[in-house]
Amino acid sequence: MRSASTAGRRCRRWAAGAAVAAVAAGFVAGCTSGDTDSAGANTPDSLDAKLAAAFRVDLTAHETTLDYWPANDHVRGAAVLHFEMRPGQSRALFHFNPSRRLPPGREREMLTSLQLDGERLDPSDPADLQIVRTGRAAEPAFEVQRELAPDATHELRVRWSSPTPKAPPGWFYPNFDDTVGPRDETETLWPTISSPEELTRHRIRLRVHADRPYTMLGSGAIRRTETSGVQTWELDTRRPIASHTVFFAAIPCHQVRVVSFDAGGVRVRIVSDRSPAVVRRARQVTQKTIDELTDDFGPFPMPTMQILLTGWGSGMEYFGATRTGIGSLRHELGHMYFGAATVNRTWRDTWIDESVVVWWEGHDRHRHSRPLPPWIQTDIASGRTVVEPGFDLAAYGLGARVLGQVAHELGGNRQMIAFLADLHRRRAFHPYTTDDLIDDLVATQPTIDRTQLEHWLFD
C-alpha cells in the first residue's frame, strides 16, 4: 500500500539528481549548522533537495513487533519497512535509537539482524552499515551500504535487542511507551526516517511478557489478543500519519484507573494514576474542549481520543492521543487539529502548530492581541535546519502574537477562526510549509503583504 505522501510527492518539482547528491554529501559530512536560509531561498526545488538528502527514502508501509520483558527491563524488536528511494538517492538511510543508553558510534551494537531485499547483511560490519548524523540534535541514522535501484519498492528487515529507555523520576513504572527520550529526539523505538512530512500507515504489535495484567492505549485502533499466555496488542493507525505522531503506552493495570466516555461523538479513554477527582475534572475539560474545537474547526479529525493523564505540568500531542497533565490537556486536544492532523513538511515549520494552538487557547480572553511593533523581526521559521527535530520556543509567545496581529488585520478573532478552519480543511494530512501558510494569508487579506510576513518570521 502506498503512503499518501509518496503518491502526492510525484507532483512536486524535484531538483536535478546532481544537485540533490551534492546536498546529500554536505549532510553526511555534518555540514548542517549553516542551513539557515531565508524565505527567498526556500524554493520548492531547493527544499526538496535538502529533504531528499537528509531522509532519502519514502516509506510505503511499516510494521513492527516489540517484545517487552518488564522483569529485566528489556525489549526485542523486529521491523519491516517497505520504501522507495527519493530522486537522486541510491543508499537507504533510516533513523533509530531505541535504547538511548549506548554512546555515539556504538548504536550498531543493539542490531542483531539486517536484511535488505532478501540479502543478509552484517550490522557490525562498516562495509554493510555505517552511522551518520543528519542533524546536530537528530538521533543516529544508519546508512545501508548497498546501491539501490530507483523506481522500485525495496524491503528492509531489522531486528534488535536492547534495554528499555530509562524513565525520568515521576514516570509510571514499570510502563513501556515511546515518549521517554532526550530533548528533540522523535520516534526512537522503531526504524523510521524522522521526517514530519512522511505519512505512512503504521502497524505495531506489542507483546508484554509478564504475569501482572497490563493495559495499552495509543494512536489508532487497538485490538487485544492472547498468544501463548503473552499479553498482546495490535495497533493500527489505519491511515498514513507521521511517525513522530504515533503513540503507545503499556501500563500495569494496578497502577491506573480507566475511564471511557463519549464527547461530542468522539470515543474518549482516560488512563491515569491521578485521583478520582482529577480524572473527573479531566473528563469535564475534554468534553468542553472537544465541543469548542468542533464548533471552531469542524469535525474532530480522529475517530477516538486516548489520554494518558499524568502529574506532568506539560504534555505532548500524538495522533488521537496525548500524554499530559490536566493543566495542558486543553492545549494538547487543540493539537489534534494542528500538529497531528494538519502537519508540516519540515521541522522548521513546526512553529506553526504551537503558535496556532496557543493563540486559539487565549483568543477569547484577548491574549496575544497587542499590536506588533514595526521593528519586530524573528527567525522563528528559519533559525534552525529543516531536518533537526524540534522548534523555536518563541512559537509559544511571539508566534502567537504574530497570529494575533494577523487576526486583527483579518477583521477579528472570528475571521481568524474561519481562516484556520479552512486551513485545516484544505491541508489536513497534506504536509505544508511556512511559505504555504504565507501564501494562504496573502490571498486572504490585503493589509499584510508577503514582505511583512517574511520580516516577522524569517529575518
N, C-alpha and C positions, 0 to 999 in steps of 0.2 A: 504494500500500500504506500503510495507516495504521500509525503507530507505536504501540507498547504503551502509552506514557504518554498519548498522545492519547485512546485508547479508554478507558483507566482513569479519566482525568480527568473524563469525563462524569458519573461517580458522585459527584463531590465537591460539597461545599456551596460555592457561589461567592458572593462579596459582590455586592451590588447594583451595577449599572453605574455609578451616580453616585459611589459610594464608591471604586470602582476608578479611575475617571477622576481623582478628587481626589488619590489617592495617586500616580497617574502624573504629575500636574503637579508634585508635590513632587520626584520623582526627576529629571525633566528639568531642574528648576531647580537640581539639585545638592544638595538638602536630604536627604542620607543620613547625615550624621555623627551625628544624634541617634537613629538607628534601632537602639537597644539595649534593646528592650523586654524585660520579664521573661517568665517562663514563662506567667503568667496571661494576658498579652496576646496570646499566640500561639494564638488561637482559629483553627480551620480557615478561617473566613471572612477574618479579618484577614491571615493568612499568604497565602492565595490572592490577596488584593488586592495585597499587596506584590510577589509574584512576577509577577503579570499586568502590573502597572505597569512593572516593570523589563524584562521579557522579551517580553511582548505576543503572541508567536506560538507556535504549536505546530507543530513540523516533522513532516511526514508522510513525507518522502523527501529524500535528499541524494545528489547526485552531483557529483564534482569531477574535473577533468583538470588536471594540473600538468605543464608542460614546463620542464625544468631544463637549463641550459647551464653546466656546470662551468667551462668556459674563461673565460667572462666573468662568472661569479658572478651569474647572473640567472635569474629564474623568471617564466613567464607562466601564468596560471591562468584557468579557466572553471568556474563552479559553477552548478548548477541546484538551487534549493530549492523544494519544494512545502510549503505550510503553510496553516494556518487561524488566524484571529485569535482571541485569547482574549477571553472576555466582557468587555465594557466598553471594548475597544480597537478602533481603526479605522485606525491608521497602523503599518505594519510597521517593526520595528527589528531590525537584525542587527549582530553584533559581528565585528570584523575588523581585523587589524593584521599582515599577513604580513611586512612589511619591518622594522618597528620602528626604522627609521632616520629617518623623517620626523618633524619636530617637531609638537606638538599643533596641530590646526587645519589641517594640510596633508596629512592622511592621504588625503583625497579625490583627491590628485594621482596616486595609483597606479591608480585605477579608469579603465579605458578604455571600458567599455560597461556600461549598466544598462538592464534591460528588466523591466517589471512587467506581468504579464498581457497580454503582447504589445505594450504601449506602450513605445516607446523614450524613455528619459529622459537628461538631461544630467548626469553625475556632478559636473561643475564648477559647476552652477547651484544656488544655495541654494533656489531655488523648486522644485527637484526632489529635492534631497538635502541633509540637514543632519546635522552631527555633534553628538552629545550624549554625556554620560558617565552611566552608570547606577550608578557607584560610584567611590570615590576611587582605587582601585587597578585598576579594570577597564580593559580595552582599549577603544579608541574604539568607539562604537556609531553606526551610520548609520540615520537616520530617513528613510524614503521619504515624500515629501510628496504622498501620494495617500490619499484616504479609501477604505477597502476594506469591502466588504460582509461581514457576519458569516455564519456557517453556509455558507461556500463555501470551496473549495480554490483557493488562489492560487499563481502561479508567478513566482519571481524568478530572473532570469538575471544573473550578474555576471561581468565579465571584468576582469582586472587585469594589470599588468606592474610588476615591482619587483626591486630587488636582493635576493638571499637574505640571511637574517639572519646577522650576524657571529657566528662561533663564538668563545667564550672560549678562552684558551690551554689546551692539553691535550685538546681535542676531536679526533676523527678529522678529517682534512682530505684531499680536499675532499668530505666526505659531505654529504648533504642529508636533513634529518629535521625532525620537528616538535617537538623537545624543547628547542630553544635559544630562550630568551626571558627577559624581565625577571621578577623575582620576582612571583608572584601572578597573572601572566597565564596563561590557559588555552589553549584552541585558537586559534591565530592564523593558520594557513596557509590557511584557507578560511572563508567566511562561515558563522556559526552563531549561536546565541543565548547561549552561555556560561553555561548553567544545568546543574547536576549532575542535575537531575530529568528532563531532556529526553532520552528514549531514542528513538533513530532509527537505522534501518539506513543504514550509510554505504558508498558505493561510490566508490573513488578510483582513477583511472588516473594512473600516474606514467610519464612519458616522459623518459628521460635521453639527451641529445644529446651523446654522447662516443664516441670510438673505444675508449677503455680500458674493459674489461668491469667492470660493476657487479653487486652482489648486493643484494637487498632483503629485509627482514624487517618484520613488522608484525602488527597485530591482525586476526584472522580468517583467511580463505582468500586465498592469493596465487597468481595464475596468471601465468606469464611468457609474453609474446607478442613478436613482432617486427613492426614496422611501418615499411617503407621504410628499413631499416637503423637505426631508432631503438630503443634498448633500452626495452621497455615492460612494465610490470607492472600487473595489475588486482587491487586489494584489495577484498574484500567481507566486511564484518563478519558477514553472513548473519543477524544478528538485531539488533533495536534495542538500542543501547548509548549511553551518554552520550558526547557529542562529546569531552570532555576526556580520556576514556579511550582514544581512538583513537590508535594509534601507527604510524608507519612510519619506516624509515631506509633510504636507498640509499647504499651504500659501495663504493668501488673494491675489486675482488676482491684485488688485490695487497697491500692493507693488512691483510687479516684471514685467519684460518683459520676454517673452518666445521666444526662437529661436530654430527651428528644422532644421536639415540638415543631409546629408549623408556624412560619412567619411570612405572611403575605404570599402564600402559595409555595414557599421555599421550605424544604425539609431541613431542619437545623438540628445538629447534635453537639452538645457541650460536654466535654470530658474535662474534669477538674479535680484538684486536690484542695480547692478553696472551701470555705464554709458554705452551708446551705443558703445562708443569707446572701453571700456574694454571688453564688450561682443564680439565685433568683433575680438579683439585680442585673446580672449579665443577660439573662433571658429578656428582661424588660428593655434593656438597651438595644439588644439585637432586633427585637420586634419593631421598636420605634424607628431604628435606623434604616432597616430594610424598607419600611413604609416610605420614609423620606427619600431614600435613594431611588426607589421605583417611581415615585412621583416626579422626581427631578430628571432622571436619566433613562427611564424606561425599564423594561423587564429585567429582573436580576439575571446576570449573564451566566450563572452556574445553576445546575439543577438542584444541588444540595450545598449546605454550608457546614463545615466541620470546624469546631472551635476547641483548641486546646488552651484552656483558661488557666493561667499560672499567676504567680505573685510578681511577675515582671512589672516594671514601670514603663515598659515599652512593648512593642510587638513586631511581628514580621508577617507579611502577606504572602499567600500562595494561591494557586488556582483552587477556588472553592474551599479554602481552608486558611486558618491563621493560628499562630501560637502567640498569645498576647495576654497582657494584664487587662483588667477591666477598664483602666484609665485610657488605654489606647484602642479599645475594642471598636469604637465608632470609626476611628481613623482607618483601621485595617479593613473594616467592612467596605469603606469607600474605595479601597484599593481593588476590590473585586471588579470594579468598572475600569479604573485607571491604574494599571500595573500588572494585573493578572489577565485581563481581557483585552484592553487597549494597550498593546505592548510596543516597545521601542525596537528600533533596528540596532542601535549600538548602546554600549554602556554610557557613552557621553550624553545620550538623550534621556537618561533615566531621571534627570532633574524634573522632567515634566510631571511625572506621576506624583511625586511628593508635593510639588507646588500646587497642582490641581486639587489634591485631597485636602491639604492644609487650608487653601483658600475656601473650599467648599465647607469645611468644618466651621469656619468663622464668618462666612459672608453675611449671615443673618444677624450677626452682632457687630457688623461694621469693622471687623478686624481686617487688617491689611488694606484699608481703604484710604490711607493717607496718600496724597499725590506724590509721585516720584519727583525728586528734584531733577532739574535738567542735566545736572552733571553726573547723575548716577550712571555707572557703567560697570559691567561684571564680565567675568569669563566663565560664568556658570555653565555654559553649554560648550565651552571649548578648552577649559583648563585642565582636562585630563584626556587620555588617549581614548580611542573608540573601542579598544579591546580589553581594557582593565576593568574588572568588576568594581562596582561602587558608583557613587555620585557625589556631587558637591553639596555639602551640608547647608550651604546658603539657600538651597531649594526650599527649606522649611520657612525661612523668613523672607529674604529678598525675592526669591522666586515667586512666592505667594503675593508679595506686594506688586510685582510686575503684572501678575494676572489681575490684581485689584485695579491697577491703572487701566488695563485693557477693558475690564468690566465697566469702568467709568466711561470710557470712550464708546463702548457699545451701547450705552444708554442706561446701564444699571445692572444689578445682580441678576434679575430675571432674564435679561437678554444674554448675560454671560452663561447662565444655566442652560439656556436654549442652545447656545453655541457649543457648549461641552456635550450636551446630549446628542447633537448632530455629529460632533467629532467621534463620539463613542459609536454611534450607529454606523458611520461610514468606515471607521478604521479598526473596529474590534477584530482581533486576530489577523490583522494585516499590518505588520510592523512598519512604523513610521518614524521620521526623524524630526529634529528641531526645525530644519528647513521646511519640512512638510507643514508643521504647525504654523510657521510664519506665513507660508503661502495661504493657508486657510484663514488666518487672521486678516491679512491684507485684503483678501477677497471679501471679507465680511463687513469691514468698516473703512471709511475714507480718512479718518483722522490720523491714525498711527501708521506710518509707512514702513516699508521694509528697512530702510536705513536706521530708523529709530529703534525698531525691534532688535536689529542686529547689534546696535550700540549697547542696548541693555543686556544682551545675552552673550555676545561673543567678544567684546573688546577687553 
